[in-house]
Amino acid sequence: MGFRFGVRVRPGARRAAVGGRWSDGALVVAVAAPAVEGKANEAVRRALAAAFGVRGRDVVIVTGERGRDKVVELAPAPPNAADTLDRLLDAGS
């Protein structure tokens, strides 16, 4: 079973960072890659994989391939996924 959550992507950032809560409660993911030709999406997958300690192929963008607001799924979900998400959401506060 997978673990799904919302993310808000900030492409073109100075550096990649995962943490903080967007106004709708989504996890903020900043990536240096531009939002062209799927480069930002691939960077988001890599950043989230590193933050959750999973393989890049285990991070799937379920909705929002072409927008800044996305729903991603970790499949299979790591056992500590909910705790990690809570920690990351609070990191920007």
C-alpha positions in Angstrom: 0.0 0.0 0.0 1.3 3.5 -0.8 1.4 6.6 1.2 0.0 9.7 -0.6 0.4 13.4 0.3 0.3 16.8 -1.4 3.3 18.9 -2.4 3.8 22.4 -3.6 6.8 22.7 -5.9 9.0 25.8 -6.2 11.1 25.2 -9.4 14.1 27.3 -10.2 15.2 27.7 -6.5 18.8 28.4 -5.6 19.1 24.9 -4.1 16.9 21.9 -3.5 15.1 21.7 -0.1 12.3 19.7 1.3 10.4 21.2 4.2 7.7 23.6 5.3 4.0 23.8 4.9 2.1 25.6 2.1 -1.1 27.4 2.9 -3.2 24.4 2.0 -1.1 22.0 4.2 1.0 20.6 1.3 4.7 19.9 1.8 7.0 22.5 0.1 9.6 21.1 -2.2 12.1 23.5 -3.7 14.2 22.3 -6.7 16.9 24.0 -8.7 15.6 22.5 -12.0 13.4 24.6 -14.2 9.8 23.6 -14.9 10.5 22.5 -18.5 10.5 19.1 -20.1 9.8 17.2 -16.8 13.1 18.4 -15.3 11.5 19.8 -12.2 9.3 16.6 -11.8 12.4 14.4 -11.8 14.2 16.7 -9.3 11.1 16.5 -7.1 11.2 12.7 -7.2 14.9 12.7 -6.3 14.5 15.2 -3.5 11.5 13.4 -1.9 13.3 10.0 -2.3 16.3 11.4 -0.3 14.1 13.0 2.3 12.1 9.8 2.9 15.0 7.4 2.5 13.5 5.5 -0.5 14.5 4.8 -4.0 13.6 7.4 -6.7 11.5 4.9 -8.6 9.4 4.5 -5.4 8.2 8.1 -5.7 5.3 8.5 -8.1 3.6 11.7 -9.1 -0.1 10.7 -9.0 -1.6 14.1 -10.1 -0.2 17.4 -11.1 2.5 16.5 -13.6 2.2 19.9 -15.3 1.5 22.1 -12.3 3.1 23.2 -9.1 0.5 21.5 -6.9 1.0 17.7 -7.0 -0.1 14.6 -5.2 2.7 12.1 -4.8 2.8 8.5 -3.6 5.5 6.5 -1.9 5.0 2.9 -3.0 5.9 0.9 -1.1 5.6 3.2 1.8 8.4 3.2 4.3 7.3 2.3 7.9 8.0 5.8 9.2 6.5 7.8 6.3 3.8 9.6 8.4 6.4 10.6 11.1 8.8 11.8 8.4 6.1 13.8 6.7 5.1 15.5 10.0 8.8 16.4 10.7 9.3 17.8 7.2 6.0 19.9 7.4 7.2 21.4 10.7 10.7 22.1 9.4 9.7 25.3 7.7 7.8 26.7 10.8 
